[in-house]
Amino acid sequence: MSCDAHCNNPDNKVKSRAQAPTENTPLLASSSRSDSLTETPSITARSNRRLRSKLLRVFLFSLSFTVLLFVTITLLAWSYAARVSSIPAEELVSKAVVFRYPSHIDVTRAEQGIIWLQVQGKLGVDAGSILGVRRSHEADGFFTNIWKALGRWGIRCVGKVTVHLSPVHVTPKYDLSSVLASVYIADLDVPLNPDPPSDKSWLSDVTINLAVEPTSNTSAILQFMQDSWSRGHIDVRTNLDAVSIRGGGLYQRDWRNMLHVTMTKLQVPLGFKSAPPFSVPV
């Protein structure tokens, strides 16, 4: 067979085309692979951008809500503190602190002219009256009701306070220069009530440990007793250099301890009925 016959054979031509790839074949394959590789990172990048955008919106919303809540609580606390600071300390103690007469008094020891006592009674603080958040029989406005409700909720959250008293000096009401006794009271828990009822059922049982140091001036005590019996009433005044009030119970260590108030130079009058008057020989 001649060379011309071999070259003009159709079969040979088909085989020759199949074996020799055209210019477009490898380029199309390469382009397809390139598109598939670049498409996946593009989708991933868009997903990451959407995720970052969502996280940023959540973060900004949370931050704005936290700042707004903090500002609201700060303003409320400032308004409550301003109200309390405007009330004289004597009026604050006499109207808000309710103490029922002792139900039991134990003398634990006595030495060197000092008597240690353990007094059991009922005690409570009408914190709602102090802050002005008690429920009113009159119709309050919408925002006033919210303000009062938040105040009552805050009092319930605090629950009680720890009171530290400086030495209490007891003097006759008519003669503040004559000290009848000095009383040292241990730190005690004082329960708070945001909206107590009119009766005394809301008071809590308390045990107060204290030490009493009577004056060595017996003539002053005898004169005071004579005046009290003749009047049928015991009128004294308690004088304190400072009273420190801290949020939370005596052994609580939490956020309540950040609430702290100190009052100085307190004078609180106290009055009790004595026996019917009679003449006391001098």
C-alpha atoms as an extended CHARMM CRD file, in Angstrom:
* protein
*
       282  EXT
         1         1  MET       CA              0.0000000000        0.0000000000        0.0000000000  PROA      1               0.0000000000
         2         2  SER       CA              1.3330000000        3.3420000000       -1.0480000000  PROA      2               0.0000000000
         3         3  CYS       CA              1.8300000000        6.2940000000        1.1330000000  PROA      3               0.0000000000
         4         4  ASP       CA             -0.9440000000        8.1960000000       -0.6500000000  PROA      4               0.0000000000
         5         5  ALA       CA             -3.4290000000        5.4670000000        0.0690000000  PROA      5               0.0000000000
         6         6  HSD       CA             -2.4460000000        5.3780000000        3.6980000000  PROA      6               0.0000000000
         7         7  CYS       CA             -2.7880000000        9.1240000000        4.0660000000  PROA      7               0.0000000000
         8         8  ASN       CA             -6.1440000000        9.2480000000        2.3020000000  PROA      8               0.0000000000
         9         9  ASN       CA             -7.6970000000        6.5440000000        4.5250000000  PROA      9               0.0000000000
        10        10  PRO       CA            -10.6840000000        8.0710000000        6.4520000000  PROA      10              0.0000000000
        11        11  ASP       CA            -10.1210000000        5.8560000000        9.4560000000  PROA      11              0.0000000000
        12        12  ASN       CA             -6.6640000000        7.1270000000        9.8750000000  PROA      12              0.0000000000
        13        13  LYS       CA             -7.9070000000       10.6740000000        9.7170000000  PROA      13              0.0000000000
        14        14  VAL       CA            -10.4460000000       10.0800000000       12.5220000000  PROA      14              0.0000000000
        15        15  LYS       CA             -7.8630000000        8.3840000000       14.6690000000  PROA      15              0.0000000000
        16        16  SER       CA             -5.4310000000       11.1960000000       14.0870000000  PROA      16              0.0000000000
        17        17  ARG       CA             -7.9670000000       13.8360000000       15.2420000000  PROA      17              0.0000000000
        18        18  ALA       CA             -8.9230000000       11.9330000000       18.3610000000  PROA      18              0.0000000000
        19        19  GLN       CA             -5.3380000000       11.4880000000       19.4440000000  PROA      19              0.0000000000
        20        20  ALA       CA             -4.3330000000       15.1170000000       18.9210000000  PROA      20              0.0000000000
        21        21  PRO       CA             -6.2570000000       17.4440000000       21.3020000000  PROA      21              0.0000000000
        22        22  THR       CA             -7.4000000000       20.7610000000       19.9800000000  PROA      22              0.0000000000
        23        23  GLU       CA             -6.4230000000       24.1160000000       21.4370000000  PROA      23              0.0000000000
        24        24  ASN       CA             -9.8220000000       24.6740000000       23.0850000000  PROA      24              0.0000000000
        25        25  THR       CA            -10.0120000000       21.3950000000       25.0030000000  PROA      25              0.0000000000
        26        26  PRO       CA             -7.4340000000       22.0020000000       27.7250000000  PROA      26              0.0000000000
        27        27  LEU       CA             -8.3820000000       25.6460000000       28.0580000000  PROA      27              0.0000000000
        28        28  LEU       CA            -12.0610000000       24.8260000000       28.7280000000  PROA      28              0.0000000000
        29        29  ALA       CA            -11.1630000000       22.2270000000       31.3270000000  PROA      29              0.0000000000
        30        30  SER       CA             -8.7880000000       24.5770000000       33.0650000000  PROA      30              0.0000000000
        31        31  SER       CA            -11.3640000000       27.3720000000       33.0900000000  PROA      31              0.0000000000
        32        32  SER       CA            -14.0150000000       25.0910000000       34.6150000000  PROA      32              0.0000000000
        33        33  ARG       CA            -11.7230000000       24.0350000000       37.4190000000  PROA      33              0.0000000000
        34        34  SER       CA            -10.6970000000       27.6310000000       38.0850000000  PROA      34              0.0000000000
        35        35  ASP       CA            -14.3410000000       28.7840000000       38.3870000000  PROA      35              0.0000000000
        36        36  SER       CA            -15.1550000000       26.0210000000       40.8480000000  PROA      36              0.0000000000
        37        37  LEU       CA            -12.1740000000       26.9570000000       42.9950000000  PROA      37              0.0000000000
        38        38  THR       CA            -12.8980000000       30.6830000000       43.0760000000  PROA      38              0.0000000000
        39        39  GLU       CA            -16.6580000000       30.2660000000       43.7000000000  PROA      39              0.0000000000
        40        40  THR       CA            -16.2780000000       28.4710000000       47.0950000000  PROA      40              0.0000000000
        41        41  PRO       CA            -14.1030000000       31.1350000000       48.8040000000  PROA      41              0.0000000000
        42        42  SER       CA            -16.4470000000       33.8380000000       47.5740000000  PROA      42              0.0000000000
        43        43  ILE       CA            -19.4830000000       32.1740000000       49.2190000000  PROA      43              0.0000000000
        44        44  THR       CA            -17.4970000000       31.6300000000       52.4410000000  PROA      44              0.0000000000
        45        45  ALA       CA            -16.4500000000       35.2810000000       52.5600000000  PROA      45              0.0000000000
        46        46  ARG       CA            -20.0230000000       36.4780000000       52.1420000000  PROA      46              0.0000000000
        47        47  SER       CA            -21.1730000000       34.1380000000       54.9440000000  PROA      47              0.0000000000
        48        48  ASN       CA            -18.4380000000       35.4170000000       57.2310000000  PROA      48              0.0000000000
        49        49  ARG       CA            -19.4070000000       39.0170000000       56.4950000000  PROA      49              0.0000000000
        50        50  ARG       CA            -23.0630000000       38.3070000000       57.3070000000  PROA      50              0.0000000000
        51        51  LEU       CA            -22.0610000000       36.5510000000       60.5570000000  PROA      51              0.0000000000
        52        52  ARG       CA            -19.8260000000       39.4550000000       61.5930000000  PROA      52              0.0000000000
        53        53  SER       CA            -22.6210000000       41.9020000000       60.8280000000  PROA      53              0.0000000000
        54        54  LYS       CA            -25.0920000000       39.9570000000       62.9960000000  PROA      54              0.0000000000
        55        55  LEU       CA            -22.6230000000       39.6770000000       65.8640000000  PROA      55              0.0000000000
        56        56  LEU       CA            -21.8920000000       43.4050000000       65.6570000000  PROA      56              0.0000000000
        57        57  ARG       CA            -25.6090000000       44.2580000000       65.8050000000  PROA      57              0.0000000000
        58        58  VAL       CA            -26.1200000000       41.9490000000       68.8010000000  PROA      58              0.0000000000
        59        59  PHE       CA            -23.1060000000       43.4770000000       70.5680000000  PROA      59              0.0000000000
        60        60  LEU       CA            -24.2590000000       47.0540000000       69.9440000000  PROA      60              0.0000000000
        61        61  PHE       CA            -27.7900000000       46.2450000000       71.1100000000  PROA      61              0.0000000000
        62        62  SER       CA            -26.5170000000       44.5670000000       74.2790000000  PROA      62              0.0000000000
        63        63  LEU       CA            -24.1600000000       47.4610000000       74.9970000000  PROA      63              0.0000000000
        64        64  SER       CA            -26.9020000000       50.0600000000       74.4710000000  PROA      64              0.0000000000
        65        65  PHE       CA            -29.3210000000       48.1350000000       76.7030000000  PROA      65              0.0000000000
        66        66  THR       CA            -26.7070000000       47.7860000000       79.4590000000  PROA      66              0.0000000000
        67        67  VAL       CA            -25.8310000000       51.4840000000       79.3520000000  PROA      67              0.0000000000
        68        68  LEU       CA            -29.5120000000       52.4720000000       79.4040000000  PROA      68              0.0000000000
        69        69  LEU       CA            -30.2070000000       50.1520000000       82.3420000000  PROA      69              0.0000000000
        70        70  PHE       CA            -27.1990000000       51.4640000000       84.2470000000  PROA      70              0.0000000000
        71        71  VAL       CA            -28.2110000000       55.0820000000       83.6680000000  PROA      71              0.0000000000
        72        72  THR       CA            -31.8040000000       54.3260000000       84.7500000000  PROA      72              0.0000000000
        73        73  ILE       CA            -30.6970000000       52.6010000000       87.9620000000  PROA      73              0.0000000000
        74        74  THR       CA            -28.2400000000       55.4200000000       88.6990000000  PROA      74              0.0000000000
        75        75  LEU       CA            -30.9310000000       58.0720000000       88.2800000000  PROA      75              0.0000000000
        76        76  LEU       CA            -33.3510000000       56.1270000000       90.4680000000  PROA      76              0.0000000000
        77        77  ALA       CA            -30.7150000000       55.6230000000       93.1620000000  PROA      77              0.0000000000
        78        78  TRP       CA            -29.8410000000       59.3120000000       93.0080000000  PROA      78              0.0000000000
        79        79  SER       CA            -33.4850000000       60.3020000000       93.3940000000  PROA      79              0.0000000000
        80        80  TYR       CA            -33.9200000000       57.9590000000       96.3810000000  PROA      80              0.0000000000
        81        81  ALA       CA            -30.6880000000       59.1640000000       97.9970000000  PROA      81              0.0000000000
        82        82  ALA       CA            -31.6780000000       62.8070000000       97.4950000000  PROA      82              0.0000000000
        83        83  ARG       CA            -35.0110000000       62.1470000000       99.1710000000  PROA      83              0.0000000000
        84        84  VAL       CA            -33.3910000000       60.4350000000      102.1680000000  PROA      84              0.0000000000
        85        85  SER       CA            -30.7380000000       63.1300000000      102.5820000000  PROA      85              0.0000000000
        86        86  SER       CA            -33.4180000000       65.8160000000      102.7400000000  PROA      86              0.0000000000
        87        87  ILE       CA            -35.0160000000       64.2350000000      105.8320000000  PROA      87              0.0000000000
        88        88  PRO       CA            -33.4780000000       65.1600000000      109.2170000000  PROA      88              0.0000000000
        89        89  ALA       CA            -31.7820000000       62.1910000000      110.8530000000  PROA      89              0.0000000000
        90        90  GLU       CA            -33.8700000000       62.4950000000      114.0260000000  PROA      90              0.0000000000
        91        91  GLU       CA            -37.1090000000       62.4250000000      112.0470000000  PROA      91              0.0000000000
        92        92  LEU       CA            -35.8050000000       59.5440000000      109.9610000000  PROA      92              0.0000000000
        93        93  VAL       CA            -35.1230000000       57.4000000000      113.0250000000  PROA      93              0.0000000000
        94        94  SER       CA            -38.2440000000       58.3560000000      114.9810000000  PROA      94              0.0000000000
        95        95  LYS       CA            -40.6770000000       57.7520000000      112.0900000000  PROA      95              0.0000000000
        96        96  ALA       CA            -39.1150000000       54.8770000000      110.1780000000  PROA      96              0.0000000000
        97        97  VAL       CA            -37.6080000000       52.6960000000      112.9190000000  PROA      97              0.0000000000
        98        98  VAL       CA            -40.2470000000       50.7350000000      114.8440000000  PROA      98              0.0000000000
        99        99  PHE       CA            -39.2080000000       48.8480000000      117.9740000000  PROA      99              0.0000000000
       100       100  ARG       CA            -41.6730000000       47.0100000000      120.1760000000  PROA      100             0.0000000000
       101       101  TYR       CA            -40.8860000000       47.0370000000      123.8780000000  PROA      101             0.0000000000
       102       102  PRO       CA            -38.4970000000       44.2130000000      124.8790000000  PROA      102             0.0000000000
       103       103  SER       CA            -40.1750000000       40.8830000000      125.5030000000  PROA      103             0.0000000000
       104       104  HSD       CA            -37.2270000000       39.4930000000      127.4320000000  PROA      104             0.0000000000
       105       105  ILE       CA            -34.0440000000       40.9280000000      128.9900000000  PROA      105             0.0000000000
       106       106  ASP       CA            -31.1970000000       38.7460000000      130.2130000000  PROA      106             0.0000000000
       107       107  VAL       CA            -28.2660000000       40.0130000000      132.2580000000  PROA      107             0.0000000000
       108       108  THR       CA            -25.3510000000       37.9820000000      130.9220000000  PROA      108             0.0000000000
       109       109  ARG       CA            -22.6840000000       39.4400000000      133.2050000000  PROA      109             0.0000000000
       110       110  ALA       CA            -21.7280000000       42.4860000000      135.2360000000  PROA      110             0.0000000000
       111       111  GLU       CA            -18.2720000000       43.6330000000      136.2060000000  PROA      111             0.0000000000
       112       112  GLN       CA            -16.3080000000       46.8470000000      136.7160000000  PROA      112             0.0000000000
       113       113  GLY       CA            -19.4520000000       48.9470000000      136.6970000000  PROA      113             0.0000000000
       114       114  ILE       CA            -20.6240000000       47.6550000000      133.2760000000  PROA      114             0.0000000000
       115       115  ILE       CA            -23.7380000000       45.5060000000      132.7540000000  PROA      115             0.0000000000
       116       116  TRP       CA            -23.9780000000       43.2410000000      129.6930000000  PROA      116             0.0000000000
       117       117  LEU       CA            -27.5180000000       42.6080000000      128.5260000000  PROA      117             0.0000000000
       118       118  GLN       CA            -29.2410000000       40.5320000000      125.8770000000  PROA      118             0.0000000000
       119       119  VAL       CA            -32.5090000000       42.1360000000      124.8160000000  PROA      119             0.0000000000
       120       120  GLN       CA            -35.1300000000       40.3200000000      122.7640000000  PROA      120             0.0000000000
       121       121  GLY       CA            -37.8210000000       42.2460000000      120.9790000000  PROA      121             0.0000000000
       122       122  LYS       CA            -39.3370000000       43.0770000000      117.6170000000  PROA      122             0.0000000000
       123       123  LEU       CA            -37.7860000000       45.5300000000      115.1990000000  PROA      123             0.0000000000
       124       124  GLY       CA            -38.3950000000       46.7870000000      111.6890000000  PROA      124             0.0000000000
       125       125  VAL       CA            -37.7320000000       49.7220000000      109.3770000000  PROA      125             0.0000000000
       126       126  ASP       CA            -40.4660000000       51.2440000000      107.2440000000  PROA      126             0.0000000000
       127       127  ALA       CA            -38.1550000000       51.8300000000      104.2860000000  PROA      127             0.0000000000
       128       128  GLY       CA            -41.0970000000       52.5300000000      102.0060000000  PROA      128             0.0000000000
       129       129  SER       CA            -41.9430000000       55.6570000000      103.9890000000  PROA      129             0.0000000000
       130       130  ILE       CA            -38.3260000000       56.8110000000      103.9540000000  PROA      130             0.0000000000
       131       131  LEU       CA            -38.1130000000       56.6140000000      100.1590000000  PROA      131             0.0000000000
       132       132  GLY       CA            -41.7160000000       57.6300000000       99.5750000000  PROA      132             0.0000000000
       133       133  VAL       CA            -42.5580000000       54.4810000000       97.6150000000  PROA      133             0.0000000000
       134       134  ARG       CA            -45.4050000000       53.0750000000       99.6730000000  PROA      134             0.0000000000
       135       135  ARG       CA            -48.6790000000       52.3940000000       97.9080000000  PROA      135             0.0000000000
       136       136  SER       CA            -50.9490000000       55.3940000000       98.0860000000  PROA      136             0.0000000000
       137       137  HSD       CA            -54.7030000000       55.3810000000       98.5210000000  PROA      137             0.0000000000
       138       138  GLU       CA            -54.8230000000       58.2920000000       96.1350000000  PROA      138             0.0000000000
       139       139  ALA       CA            -54.4260000000       57.7870000000       92.3970000000  PROA      139             0.0000000000
       140       140  ASP       CA            -50.8070000000       58.2190000000       91.2680000000  PROA      140             0.0000000000
       141       141  GLY       CA            -49.6770000000       58.9010000000       87.7380000000  PROA      141             0.0000000000
       142       142  PHE       CA            -48.3150000000       56.1990000000       85.4560000000  PROA      142             0.0000000000
       143       143  PHE       CA            -44.6510000000       57.1380000000       85.8780000000  PROA      143             0.0000000000
       144       144  THR       CA            -45.0840000000       57.6540000000       89.6290000000  PROA      144             0.0000000000
       145       145  ASN       CA            -46.4560000000       54.1330000000       89.9570000000  PROA      145             0.0000000000
       146       146  ILE       CA            -43.4610000000       52.7750000000       88.0260000000  PROA      146             0.0000000000
       147       147  TRP       CA            -41.0530000000       54.7910000000       90.1840000000  PROA      147             0.0000000000
       148       148  LYS       CA            -42.6630000000       53.4940000000       93.3850000000  PROA      148             0.0000000000
       149       149  ALA       CA            -42.8160000000       49.8980000000       92.1380000000  PROA      149             0.0000000000
       150       150  LEU       CA            -39.1040000000       49.9570000000       91.2990000000  PROA      150             0.0000000000
       151       151  GLY       CA            -38.3620000000       51.3880000000       94.7380000000  PROA      151             0.0000000000
       152       152  ARG       CA            -40.3180000000       48.6460000000       96.5050000000  PROA      152             0.0000000000
       153       153  TRP       CA            -38.6100000000       46.0170000000       94.3530000000  PROA      153             0.0000000000
       154       154  GLY       CA            -35.1970000000       47.4570000000       95.2660000000  PROA      154             0.0000000000
       155       155  ILE       CA            -36.0360000000       47.3720000000       98.9910000000  PROA      155             0.0000000000
       156       156  ARG       CA            -37.0780000000       43.7190000000       98.7140000000  PROA      156             0.0000000000
       157       157  CYS       CA            -33.8150000000       42.9090000000       96.9290000000  PROA      157             0.0000000000
       158       158  VAL       CA            -31.7340000000       44.4930000000       99.7050000000  PROA      158             0.0000000000
       159       159  GLY       CA            -33.8720000000       42.8420000000      102.4030000000  PROA      159             0.0000000000
       160       160  LYS       CA            -31.9620000000       44.0640000000      105.4410000000  PROA      160             0.0000000000
       161       161  VAL       CA            -29.1410000000       46.3590000000      106.4790000000  PROA      161             0.0000000000
       162       162  THR       CA            -26.3480000000       46.1370000000      109.0400000000  PROA      162             0.0000000000
       163       163  VAL       CA            -26.2520000000       48.9820000000      111.5370000000  PROA      163             0.0000000000
       164       164  HSD       CA            -23.1130000000       50.0270000000      113.4130000000  PROA      164             0.0000000000
       165       165  LEU       CA            -23.6840000000       52.4970000000      116.2320000000  PROA      165             0.0000000000
       166       166  SER       CA            -21.1610000000       54.6020000000      118.0520000000  PROA      166             0.0000000000
       167       167  PRO       CA            -21.5680000000       54.6710000000      121.8700000000  PROA      167             0.0000000000
       168       168  VAL       CA            -25.0180000000       55.9530000000      122.7840000000  PROA      168             0.0000000000
       169       169  HSD       CA            -25.0560000000       58.5470000000      125.5450000000  PROA      169             0.0000000000
       170       170  VAL       CA            -28.3540000000       58.8490000000      127.4160000000  PROA      170             0.0000000000
       171       171  THR       CA            -29.1650000000       62.2190000000      128.9550000000  PROA      171             0.0000000000
       172       172  PRO       CA            -32.2780000000       63.7660000000      130.5430000000  PROA      172             0.0000000000
       173       173  LYS       CA            -34.3000000000       65.6580000000      127.9750000000  PROA      173             0.0000000000
       174       174  TYR       CA            -34.1480000000       68.8140000000      130.0600000000  PROA      174             0.0000000000
       175       175  ASP       CA            -30.3850000000       68.6010000000      130.7750000000  PROA      175             0.0000000000
       176       176  LEU       CA            -28.2430000000       67.3880000000      127.8790000000  PROA      176             0.0000000000
       177       177  SER       CA            -25.0180000000       67.9830000000      129.7810000000  PROA      177             0.0000000000
       178       178  SER       CA            -25.7840000000       65.3130000000      132.3930000000  PROA      178             0.0000000000
       179       179  VAL       CA            -24.9890000000       61.8320000000      131.0610000000  PROA      179             0.0000000000
       180       180  LEU       CA            -27.0000000000       59.1490000000      132.8520000000  PROA      180             0.0000000000
       181       181  ALA       CA            -25.4370000000       56.1680000000      131.0650000000  PROA      181             0.0000000000
       182       182  SER       CA            -23.4290000000       55.1320000000      128.0310000000  PROA      182             0.0000000000
       183       183  VAL       CA            -24.7200000000       52.2120000000      125.9850000000  PROA      183             0.0000000000
       184       184  TYR       CA            -22.5650000000       50.1180000000      123.6500000000  PROA      184             0.0000000000
       185       185  ILE       CA            -24.6100000000       48.1600000000      121.1130000000  PROA      185             0.0000000000
       186       186  ALA       CA            -23.1760000000       45.3630000000      118.9890000000  PROA      186             0.0000000000
       187       187  ASP       CA            -23.6880000000       45.4830000000      115.2140000000  PROA      187             0.0000000000
       188       188  LEU       CA            -27.1080000000       44.1660000000      114.3190000000  PROA      188             0.0000000000
       189       189  ASP       CA            -29.2640000000       43.2200000000      111.3520000000  PROA      189             0.0000000000
       190       190  VAL       CA            -32.2420000000       45.4640000000      110.7390000000  PROA      190             0.0000000000
       191       191  PRO       CA            -34.9470000000       44.1410000000      108.3750000000  PROA      191             0.0000000000
       192       192  LEU       CA            -36.4860000000       46.4720000000      105.7940000000  PROA      192             0.0000000000
       193       193  ASN       CA            -40.0910000000       46.5590000000      104.6890000000  PROA      193             0.0000000000
       194       194  PRO       CA            -41.2360000000       48.4090000000      101.5380000000  PROA      194             0.0000000000
       195       195  ASP       CA            -44.9370000000       48.6400000000      102.3880000000  PROA      195             0.0000000000
       196       196  PRO       CA            -45.7860000000       47.4970000000      105.9460000000  PROA      196             0.0000000000
       197       197  PRO       CA            -49.3750000000       47.1400000000      107.1600000000  PROA      197             0.0000000000
       198       198  SER       CA            -50.8800000000       49.4150000000      109.7870000000  PROA      198             0.0000000000
       199       199  ASP       CA            -50.4780000000       46.8600000000      112.5960000000  PROA      199             0.0000000000
       200       200  LYS       CA            -47.2200000000       45.5210000000      114.0650000000  PROA      200             0.0000000000
       201       201  SER       CA            -47.4020000000       42.0770000000      112.4630000000  PROA      201             0.0000000000
       202       202  TRP       CA            -44.5860000000       42.9220000000      110.0340000000  PROA      202             0.0000000000
       203       203  LEU       CA            -41.9500000000       43.4090000000      112.7370000000  PROA      203             0.0000000000
       204       204  SER       CA            -39.1960000000       40.7750000000      112.9530000000  PROA      204             0.0000000000
       205       205  ASP       CA            -37.7960000000       39.1210000000      116.0660000000  PROA      205             0.0000000000
       206       206  VAL       CA            -34.3550000000       40.4620000000      116.9620000000  PROA      206             0.0000000000
       207       207  THR       CA            -31.8160000000       39.8500000000      119.6970000000  PROA      207             0.0000000000
       208       208  ILE       CA            -29.6970000000       42.8490000000      120.6560000000  PROA      208             0.0000000000
       209       209  ASN       CA            -26.4940000000       42.4650000000      122.6550000000  PROA      209             0.0000000000
       210       210  LEU       CA            -25.4880000000       45.5870000000      124.5110000000  PROA      210             0.0000000000
       211       211  ALA       CA            -23.4550000000       46.8350000000      127.4410000000  PROA      211             0.0000000000
       212       212  VAL       CA            -24.6330000000       49.5950000000      129.7870000000  PROA      212             0.0000000000
       213       213  GLU       CA            -22.2160000000       51.7430000000      131.7460000000  PROA      213             0.0000000000
       214       214  PRO       CA            -24.1790000000       53.8760000000      134.2510000000  PROA      214             0.0000000000
       215       215  THR       CA            -22.7450000000       57.1680000000      135.3870000000  PROA      215             0.0000000000
       216       216  SER       CA            -20.8780000000       57.2410000000      138.6690000000  PROA      216             0.0000000000
       217       217  ASN       CA            -22.7580000000       60.4280000000      139.6060000000  PROA      217             0.0000000000
       218       218  THR       CA            -25.4330000000       58.8900000000      141.8490000000  PROA      218             0.0000000000
       219       219  SER       CA            -26.9540000000       62.2510000000      142.6970000000  PROA      219             0.0000000000
       220       220  ALA       CA            -27.7470000000       62.8380000000      138.9900000000  PROA      220             0.0000000000
       221       221  ILE       CA            -29.4720000000       59.4690000000      138.7570000000  PROA      221             0.0000000000
       222       222  LEU       CA            -31.5130000000       60.0670000000      141.9210000000  PROA      222             0.0000000000
       223       223  GLN       CA            -32.5740000000       63.4900000000      140.6730000000  PROA      223             0.0000000000
       224       224  PHE       CA            -33.6210000000       62.0530000000      137.3230000000  PROA      224             0.0000000000
       225       225  MET       CA            -35.6170000000       59.2590000000      138.9790000000  PROA      225             0.0000000000
       226       226  GLN       CA            -37.3700000000       61.7560000000      141.2510000000  PROA      226             0.0000000000
       227       227  ASP       CA            -38.3320000000       63.9700000000      138.3160000000  PROA      227             0.0000000000
       228       228  SER       CA            -39.5520000000       61.0110000000      136.2580000000  PROA      228             0.0000000000
       229       229  TRP       CA            -41.7400000000       59.5880000000      139.0260000000  PROA      229             0.0000000000
       230       230  SER       CA            -43.2330000000       62.9610000000      139.8300000000  PROA      230             0.0000000000
       231       231  ARG       CA            -44.1170000000       63.6210000000      136.1850000000  PROA      231             0.0000000000
       232       232  GLY       CA            -45.2990000000       60.0940000000      135.4620000000  PROA      232             0.0000000000
       233       233  HSD       CA            -43.1700000000       60.0470000000      132.3350000000  PROA      233             0.0000000000
       234       234  ILE       CA            -39.5630000000       59.2390000000      131.5200000000  PROA      234             0.0000000000
       235       235  ASP       CA            -38.0980000000       61.6720000000      128.9950000000  PROA      235             0.0000000000
       236       236  VAL       CA            -34.5620000000       61.0440000000      127.8050000000  PROA      236             0.0000000000
       237       237  ARG       CA            -32.5170000000       61.8870000000      124.7580000000  PROA      237             0.0000000000
       238       238  THR       CA            -30.0230000000       59.5760000000      123.0940000000  PROA      238             0.0000000000
       239       239  ASN       CA            -26.9630000000       61.1650000000      121.5420000000  PROA      239             0.0000000000
       240       240  LEU       CA            -24.8000000000       59.3990000000      118.9550000000  PROA      240             0.0000000000
       241       241  ASP       CA            -21.7070000000       60.6610000000      117.2150000000  PROA      241             0.0000000000
       242       242  ALA       CA            -22.2270000000       58.4470000000      114.1560000000  PROA      242             0.0000000000
       243       243  VAL       CA            -24.4310000000       55.7210000000      112.7180000000  PROA      243             0.0000000000
       244       244  SER       CA            -23.1200000000       53.6190000000      109.8360000000  PROA      244             0.0000000000
       245       245  ILE       CA            -25.6400000000       51.7060000000      107.7030000000  PROA      245             0.0000000000
       246       246  ARG       CA            -24.4650000000       49.0890000000      105.2000000000  PROA      246             0.0000000000
       247       247  GLY       CA            -26.6250000000       47.0990000000      102.8070000000  PROA      247             0.0000000000
       248       248  GLY       CA            -27.0260000000       43.3850000000      103.4680000000  PROA      248             0.0000000000
       249       249  GLY       CA            -27.0490000000       41.2720000000      106.5900000000  PROA      249             0.0000000000
       250       250  LEU       CA            -24.3420000000       41.0880000000      109.2060000000  PROA      250             0.0000000000
       251       251  TYR       CA            -22.4500000000       38.2700000000      107.4980000000  PROA      251             0.0000000000
       252       252  GLN       CA            -23.4810000000       38.8890000000      103.8960000000  PROA      252             0.0000000000
       253       253  ARG       CA            -20.7210000000       39.7070000000      101.4160000000  PROA      253             0.0000000000
       254       254  ASP       CA            -22.2110000000       40.6410000000       98.0610000000  PROA      254             0.0000000000
       255       255  TRP       CA            -23.3150000000       43.6120000000       95.9390000000  PROA      255             0.0000000000
       256       256  ARG       CA            -25.5560000000       44.8830000000       98.7500000000  PROA      256             0.0000000000
       257       257  ASN       CA            -22.4590000000       45.9930000000      100.6620000000  PROA      257             0.0000000000
       258       258  MET       CA            -21.9200000000       48.7720000000       98.1030000000  PROA      258             0.0000000000
       259       259  LEU       CA            -24.9060000000       50.5780000000       99.6280000000  PROA      259             0.0000000000
       260       260  HSD       CA            -23.4520000000       52.5790000000      102.4780000000  PROA      260             0.0000000000
       261       261  VAL       CA            -24.7390000000       55.5900000000      104.4250000000  PROA      261             0.0000000000
       262       262  THR       CA            -23.2250000000       57.3540000000      107.4350000000  PROA      262             0.0000000000
       263       263  MET       CA            -25.1430000000       59.7990000000      109.6120000000  PROA      263             0.0000000000
       264       264  THR       CA            -23.4140000000       61.9290000000      112.2330000000  PROA      264             0.0000000000
       265       265  LYS       CA            -24.4660000000       63.8270000000      115.3540000000  PROA      265             0.0000000000
       266       266  LEU       CA            -27.8170000000       62.1840000000      115.9810000000  PROA      266             0.0000000000
       267       267  GLN       CA            -30.0950000000       63.1690000000      118.8380000000  PROA      267             0.0000000000
       268       268  VAL       CA            -33.2060000000       61.0300000000      119.2180000000  PROA      268             0.0000000000
       269       269  PRO       CA            -35.7460000000       61.7400000000      121.9940000000  PROA      269             0.0000000000
       270       270  LEU       CA            -37.3430000000       58.7940000000      123.7870000000  PROA      270             0.0000000000
       271       271  GLY       CA            -40.3330000000       58.8260000000      126.0990000000  PROA      271             0.0000000000
       272       272  PHE       CA            -41.8840000000       56.1570000000      128.3230000000  PROA      272             0.0000000000
       273       273  LYS       CA            -44.6750000000       56.1290000000      130.8360000000  PROA      273             0.0000000000
       274       274  SER       CA            -43.5870000000       55.6480000000      134.4180000000  PROA      274             0.0000000000
       275       275  ALA       CA            -45.5950000000       54.6160000000      137.4800000000  PROA      275             0.0000000000
       276       276  PRO       CA            -48.2810000000       57.0030000000      138.7800000000  PROA      276             0.0000000000
       277       277  PRO       CA            -46.6810000000       60.0510000000      140.3620000000  PROA      277             0.0000000000
       278       278  PHE       CA            -46.0620000000       60.0880000000      144.0230000000  PROA      278             0.0000000000
       279       279  SER       CA            -43.9530000000       62.1240000000      146.3520000000  PROA      279             0.0000000000
       280       280  VAL       CA            -40.3870000000       61.0270000000      146.6790000000  PROA      280             0.0000000000
       281       281  PRO       CA            -38.6600000000       62.1240000000      149.8790000000  PROA      281             0.0000000000
       282       282  VAL       CA            -35.5230000000       64.0950000000      149.3200000000  PROA      282             0.0000000000
